[in-house]
Amino acid sequence: MNQPSYKIVFNGELMPDAALDTVKENLARLFKSDIARINALFTGAAVTLKKDLAEHEADQYLEALQKAGARVRKELDLAASLTLVPTDEHADSAPAEGSAASMSCPKCGHEQPKAESCVACGIIIEKYLARQAQQAATPVAAVAQPAASPYAPPRADVAEKLPEFGELKVLSVSGRIGRVRYLGWSMAMMLCALPIFGIGAGLTVASETLGMILIAIAMLAMAAFSVCIGVQRLHDMGWSGWLWLLNFVPVVGGVFSLLMLIIPGTQGANRYGPPPPPNSTSVKVMAWLILLVPVIGILAAIALPQYQSYVERAAQSEYSSDSEAR
């Protein structure tokens, strides 16, 4: 007995909490297709995305497409289950040889005397059976709709398992990082830059040119690193990396940098890839340390003037003592 075949049907509905643009981008990436063909799937009409599948294959397609945000359903593929080979139960009821005075039309089932054509639907029976046999022997993928049609369903294999988390790329403008990792990497950058700036300041005593060159190189490296992690943070929010340039706009830049620290990333995969992996302990520690920087700055702003005033009073007192001694 043949195993039942299944098909995956989609009529444009979305999974709960799924955004239309995000779902279209996910489907375009999964099917390796363009947005114009993906838009044709959202007309509201039922479209068969894949057919003639075994049950486990249909379940794989169903899971992958639902993760992408498309509300698809699995149905029995009755057309793929049709066959011209007689089964045992039909063989038992077949008329004996020489007694076939009547026949049934293979297309409409009309009972009539044996003839070359059907009087009900008009088909030529021999040609119809030959065409059915040819279609049964042809793979389903080979009879798909022409690629030129904008309404043809995508044919790419999407049953591969999607990665759960994206790959971390420190020096890259692709990928995604969350809020905590953004703070942690920013603090790590500052800790690495402090000794370099200290060495540069020391070199300026011996050679002002060498010291300024070292400080300039360190500043350029910090700027490049800031661009990379800033763009990845925007990708995690589902925004374009070009928006990072808003940081240079007066007033707007301050508000925008604050939004980058507050707005959470999108749940699941978006058009920039899978979500980032969970934060490590070191990343969390670095993130908490950077939150102490404003506190240290405030304390320094209070303490430094007091210390400078104390030094000036001490120097003035020492000068007065020297004057009296003379």
C-alpha positions in Angstrom: 0.0 0.0 0.0 1.4 3.5 -1.0 2.2 5.9 1.8 0.0 9.0 1.8 1.6 12.2 0.3 1.2 15.7 1.8 1.5 19.2 0.6 2.2 22.6 2.3 -0.5 25.2 1.7 -0.2 29.0 2.4 -2.9 31.6 2.1 -1.0 34.7 3.3 -1.8 34.5 7.0 0.9 35.3 9.6 1.8 33.7 12.9 0.9 35.7 16.1 3.2 38.7 16.8 4.8 38.4 13.4 5.4 41.5 11.3 4.5 41.4 7.6 7.8 42.9 6.3 9.9 40.6 8.5 8.0 37.5 7.3 8.4 38.5 3.7 12.1 39.0 4.2 12.4 35.6 6.0 10.6 33.8 3.2 12.8 35.5 0.6 15.9 34.3 2.5 14.6 30.8 3.0 13.4 30.3 -0.6 16.4 32.2 -2.0 13.9 34.3 -4.0 13.2 38.0 -4.6 10.6 40.1 -2.8 8.5 40.6 -5.9 7.7 36.8 -6.1 7.2 36.6 -2.3 4.6 39.4 -2.5 2.6 37.3 -4.9 2.1 34.7 -2.0 0.2 37.3 0.1 -2.9 37.8 -2.1 -5.1 35.8 0.1 -5.5 32.9 -2.3 -4.3 29.4 -1.2 -0.9 28.6 -2.7 0.8 25.2 -2.6 4.4 25.9 -1.6 5.5 22.2 -1.7 3.8 19.0 -2.6 4.3 15.2 -2.9 6.0 15.1 0.5 6.3 12.3 3.0 4.8 13.0 6.4 8.2 13.7 8.2 9.3 15.9 5.3 6.0 17.9 5.5 6.5 18.3 9.3 10.0 19.7 8.6 8.7 22.3 6.1 5.8 23.1 8.5 8.2 23.9 11.4 10.7 25.9 9.3 8.0 28.1 7.7 6.2 28.7 11.0 9.5 29.8 12.6 9.8 32.3 9.7 6.3 33.7 10.7 4.1 32.2 8.0 0.9 30.4 9.1 1.1 27.4 6.8 -0.8 24.1 7.0 -0.2 20.5 6.0 -2.8 18.8 3.9 -3.1 15.4 2.2 -1.9 15.6 -1.5 -4.7 13.7 -3.2 -3.5 14.5 -6.7 0.0 12.9 -5.9 -1.7 9.8 -4.5 -3.5 9.0 -7.8 -2.1 6.0 -9.7 -3.0 4.0 -12.8 -1.8 0.8 -11.2 -4.8 -1.4 -10.1 -4.9 -2.3 -6.5 -5.9 -5.7 -5.0 -9.4 -4.7 -4.3 -9.9 -3.4 -7.8 -8.3 -6.5 -9.3 -10.9 -8.7 -7.5 -13.8 -6.8 -9.0 -12.3 -6.5 -12.5 -14.4 -8.1 -15.3 -13.1 -11.4 -16.7 -11.4 -11.3 -20.1 -13.8 -11.4 -22.9 -16.7 -10.1 -20.9 -15.8 -6.4 -21.0 -18.8 -5.2 -22.9 -18.8 -1.9 -21.0 -16.2 0.5 -19.6 -15.7 3.4 -17.3 -14.2 6.7 -18.4 -10.8 7.1 -16.6 -11.4 10.9 -16.3 -15.1 11.4 -15.4 -16.1 7.8 -14.5 -19.0 7.7 -17.0 -20.2 4.1 -17.7 -20.6 3.4 -21.4 -20.0 0.7 -24.1 -16.4 0.2 -24.9 -15.2 2.9 -27.3 -12.2 5.0 -28.1 -13.6 8.2 -26.6 -15.9 9.2 -23.8 -19.4 10.4 -24.8 -19.7 12.4 -21.6 -16.5 14.5 -21.4 -15.2 13.9 -24.9 -11.6 12.7 -24.1 -9.6 10.3 -26.3 -9.1 7.5 -23.8 -5.9 6.2 -25.1 -4.2 9.6 -25.3 -5.5 10.5 -21.8 -4.1 7.3 -20.3 -0.7 7.9 -22.0 -0.5 11.5 -20.7 -1.4 10.3 -17.2 1.3 7.7 -17.3 3.9 10.3 -18.5 3.0 12.7 -15.6 3.2 9.9 -13.1 6.7 9.1 -14.2 7.9 12.7 -14.2 9.3 14.2 -10.9 7.1 16.8 -9.3 9.9 19.4 -9.3 10.2 19.1 -13.1 6.6 20.1 -13.8 6.7 23.3 -11.6 5.4 26.5 -13.0 7.7 28.5 -15.3 10.0 30.9 -13.4 8.8 33.8 -15.5 5.4 33.7 -13.8 5.3 36.1 -10.8 2.6 33.8 -9.2 4.8 30.6 -9.3 5.4 29.3 -5.7 9.1 29.3 -4.6 10.8 26.0 -5.1 13.8 26.2 -2.8 14.3 23.5 -0.2 13.6 25.0 3.2 13.7 21.9 5.3 17.2 22.5 6.5 17.5 23.3 10.3 17.9 27.0 11.0 20.7 28.1 13.4 19.4 28.9 16.8 22.0 31.7 17.4 24.1 33.9 15.1 27.9 34.0 15.0 29.6 36.8 17.0 31.8 39.0 14.8 33.6 41.7 16.7 35.2 43.6 13.8 32.3 43.4 11.4 29.2 45.4 10.4 27.1 42.2 9.9 25.4 40.2 12.6 23.6 41.2 15.8 24.5 42.0 19.5 22.2 42.8 22.4 22.2 45.6 24.8 24.3 43.9 27.5 26.9 42.8 25.1 27.0 46.3 23.5 27.8 47.8 27.0 30.3 45.1 27.8 32.2 45.5 24.5 32.2 49.3 24.9 33.8 48.9 28.4 36.4 46.5 27.1 37.3 49.0 24.4 37.8 51.7 27.0 39.9 49.5 29.2 42.2 48.6 26.3 42.4 52.3 25.2 43.4 53.7 28.6 47.0 52.3 28.7 47.6 53.2 25.1 46.6 56.8 25.8 48.8 56.7 28.9 51.8 55.6 26.8 51.0 58.3 24.2 50.9 60.9 26.9 54.3 59.7 28.2 55.8 59.8 24.7 54.8 63.4 24.2 57.4 64.3 26.9 60.2 62.8 24.8 58.7 63.4 21.4 55.5 65.3 20.9 55.1 63.9 17.3 55.4 60.3 18.3 53.0 60.7 21.2 50.4 62.4 19.0 50.7 59.7 16.3 50.1 57.0 18.8 47.1 58.8 20.3 45.6 59.4 16.8 46.0 55.7 15.9 44.3 54.7 19.1 41.4 57.1 18.4 40.9 55.8 14.9 40.8 52.2 16.2 38.2 53.2 18.8 36.1 54.9 16.2 36.2 51.8 13.9 35.3 49.5 16.7 32.5 51.8 17.8 31.0 51.7 14.3 31.1 47.9 14.2 29.4 47.3 17.5 26.9 50.2 17.0 25.8 48.8 13.6 25.3 45.3 15.1 23.3 46.8 17.9 21.0 48.5 15.4 20.7 45.2 13.4 19.5 43.5 16.6 16.7 46.1 16.8 15.8 45.5 13.2 17.1 48.9 12.1 19.5 49.8 9.3 23.1 50.3 10.3 23.2 53.7 8.5 21.1 55.2 11.3 24.3 55.1 13.4 25.2 58.4 11.7 22.5 60.1 13.7 24.9 60.0 16.6 26.7 63.0 15.0 23.6 65.1 14.9 23.5 67.6 17.8 20.8 66.9 20.5 19.4 64.1 18.3 22.6 62.1 18.7 22.3 62.1 22.5 18.7 60.8 22.4 19.5 58.2 19.8 22.5 56.8 21.7 20.2 56.4 24.7 17.6 54.6 22.6 20.3 52.1 21.5 20.8 51.2 25.2 17.0 51.0 26.0 15.2 49.3 23.0 15.4 45.5 23.1 16.3 43.4 20.1 13.7 41.6 18.0 12.6 38.1 19.1 13.9 35.4 16.8 15.5 35.9 13.5 15.1 39.1 11.5 16.5 40.3 8.1 20.0 40.6 9.6 20.2 37.0 10.8 19.5 34.9 13.9 19.5 36.3 17.4 22.9 36.7 19.2 24.0 33.9 21.6 23.4 34.3 25.4 25.7 36.7 27.3 28.7 35.3 29.1 29.6 36.2 32.7 32.5 38.3 31.6 30.2 40.4 29.3 27.8 40.9 32.2 30.6 42.1 34.5 31.9 44.5 31.8 28.4 45.9 31.3 28.0 46.6 35.0 31.5 48.3 35.1 30.6 50.7 32.4 27.5 51.8 34.4 30.0 52.9 37.1 31.8 55.3 34.7 29.2 58.1 35.1 29.4 57.8 38.9 33.2 57.9 38.8 33.0 61.0 36.6 30.6 62.8 39.0 32.8 62.0 41.9 35.9 63.2 40.0 34.2 66.4 39.0 33.5 67.1 42.7 36.8 65.9 44.1 39.3 67.5 41.6 38.3 71.1 42.3 38.5 70.5 46.0 42.0 68.9 45.6 43.2 71.7 43.4 42.0 74.3 46.0 43.8 72.4 48.7 47.0 72.3 46.7 46.8 76.1 46.1 46.2 76.8 49.8 49.1 74.6 50.8 51.4 76.3 48.3 50.2 79.8 49.5 50.8 78.8 53.2 54.3 77.5 52.4 55.1 80.7 50.5 53.9 82.8 53.5 56.1 80.7 55.9 59.1 81.2 53.7 58.5 85.0 53.6 58.3 85.3 57.4 61.4 83.2 57.8 63.3 85.6 55.7 
